[in-house]
């Protein structure tokens, strides 16, 4: 799934993504496979299971809120 597809399918959630594909020049995330999703950081990690040597990343699909006004 692309990042846009992931954000649409999992709004305002933490997602763990495997099989990452990046832009070779900018290293910006392009697409991957969602291994888990949830409202807390822990939920998608538990769904994804052990690493087993694979590379994966965790992202928030919503807007970040600044802790400062």
C-alpha positions in Angstrom: 0.0 0.0 0.0 1.1 3.5 -0.6 1.3 6.0 2.3 -1.8 7.8 1.0 -3.7 4.4 1.0 -2.5 3.5 4.5 -3.6 6.9 5.9 -7.0 6.5 4.3 -7.4 2.9 5.6 -6.1 3.5 9.1 -6.9 7.1 10.0 -5.5 8.5 13.3 -3.8 5.2 14.1 -0.3 3.9 14.8 0.8 1.4 12.0 3.7 -1.0 11.8 4.8 -1.4 8.2 7.1 -4.1 6.7 8.5 -4.7 3.2 9.3 -1.0 3.1 10.0 0.7 -0.3 11.8 4.0 -0.2 12.8 6.6 -2.7 16.5 5.9 -3.4 17.4 9.6 -3.5 15.4 11.1 -0.6 14.9 7.8 1.4 11.3 8.9 1.8 8.8 6.1 2.4 6.8 5.1 -0.7 4.9 1.9 0.2 4.9 -1.2 2.3 2.7 -3.9 3.9 0.7 -3.0 7.1 1.6 -5.6 9.7 -0.5 -4.1 12.5 -2.6 -1.0 13.4 -4.1 0.5 16.5 -4.8 3.5 18.7 -1.7 2.9 20.9 1.9 2.4 20.0 1.8 -1.1 21.5 -1.2 -2.5 19.6 0.3 -2.7 16.2 3.6 -4.0 17.6 1.8 -6.9 19.2 -0.2 -7.6 16.0 3.0 -7.6 13.9 4.7 -10.2 16.1 8.5 -10.7 16.5 10.9 -9.1 14.1 12.7 -12.2 12.8 15.4 -10.1 11.2 13.0 -8.1 9.0 13.1 -4.3 8.8 9.9 -2.5 9.7 8.8 1.0 10.8 6.1 2.5 13.0 4.2 5.6 11.8 1.3 7.7 13.1 -1.3 8.3 10.3 -2.9 11.4 11.8 -1.8 15.0 12.4 0.8 15.6 15.1 -0.3 18.0 17.8 2.4 20.3 19.2 2.8 20.1 23.0 3.3 23.9 22.9 0.5 26.4 22.2 
